[in-house]
Amino acid sequence: MAGFPQLREAGWLYGDDPYLPLALVRLFERMDGTGWEVWLDVNHPREGEKPLTVVEHPDEESARAELARLYSTGEWRIRQPDAL
């Protein structure tokens, strides 16, 4: 099925400031059947915003393994699609 990538999960990482996210990660499923994408935006308080990182994965399992690796770095606030 063709169409725009669908957001399947998003997570925000906060540090000391509860109003300033340090990072935002998003999991997208490509609707053309070619795989999944993990997008990572990093916002460092002293260094400023970093370029968007997009990592492509051939399947959901490898994309979710990447999410699990990222989530292990701190306390993330995670939202599933129905909660977005």
C-alpha positions in Angstrom: 0.0 0.0 0.0 1.5 3.3 -1.0 1.2 6.5 1.0 2.8 8.6 3.6 4.9 6.9 6.3 2.8 6.2 9.4 3.9 7.2 12.9 3.8 4.1 15.1 5.6 5.4 18.3 7.2 8.6 19.7 9.3 9.2 22.8 10.6 12.3 24.5 13.7 12.3 26.8 13.9 15.0 29.4 16.7 16.0 31.7 16.7 18.5 34.6 14.3 20.9 32.9 10.8 19.3 32.6 9.8 21.7 29.8 12.9 21.2 27.5 13.1 17.8 25.8 16.7 16.7 25.2 15.6 14.3 22.5 12.7 13.2 20.4 12.6 9.8 18.8 9.9 8.6 16.3 9.2 5.3 14.7 7.6 5.3 11.2 6.3 2.5 9.1 6.7 3.0 5.4 3.5 2.2 3.7 5.1 1.1 0.4 6.4 -2.0 2.2 10.1 -1.1 2.0 10.7 -1.0 5.7 10.7 1.2 8.8 12.5 4.4 9.9 13.7 5.6 13.3 14.0 9.4 13.4 16.1 11.0 16.2 16.2 14.7 17.0 18.7 15.7 19.7 18.6 19.1 21.5 21.6 19.6 23.8 21.1 22.6 26.2 24.7 23.9 25.7 25.4 22.9 22.2 22.0 23.5 20.6 20.1 21.4 18.2 21.8 18.6 16.3 20.9 17.5 12.8 18.0 15.0 12.4 19.2 11.4 12.3 17.2 9.0 10.2 18.0 5.3 10.4 16.3 3.0 7.9 15.5 -0.6 8.9 14.2 -3.5 6.7 11.7 -4.7 9.3 9.8 -3.8 12.4 11.9 -6.1 14.7 15.2 -4.3 13.9 13.6 -0.9 14.2 12.2 -1.7 17.6 15.6 -3.1 18.7 17.0 0.3 17.8 14.3 2.0 19.9 15.0 -0.3 22.8 18.7 0.7 22.6 17.8 4.4 22.6 15.2 4.0 25.4 17.9 2.3 27.6 19.8 5.7 27.7 17.4 7.4 30.1 13.8 7.8 31.2 11.7 8.4 28.1 8.0 9.4 27.9 6.7 7.1 25.3 3.4 7.4 23.3 1.7 4.9 21.1 -0.3 6.1 18.0 -3.7 6.1 19.6 -2.3 8.4 22.4 -0.7 10.9 20.0 
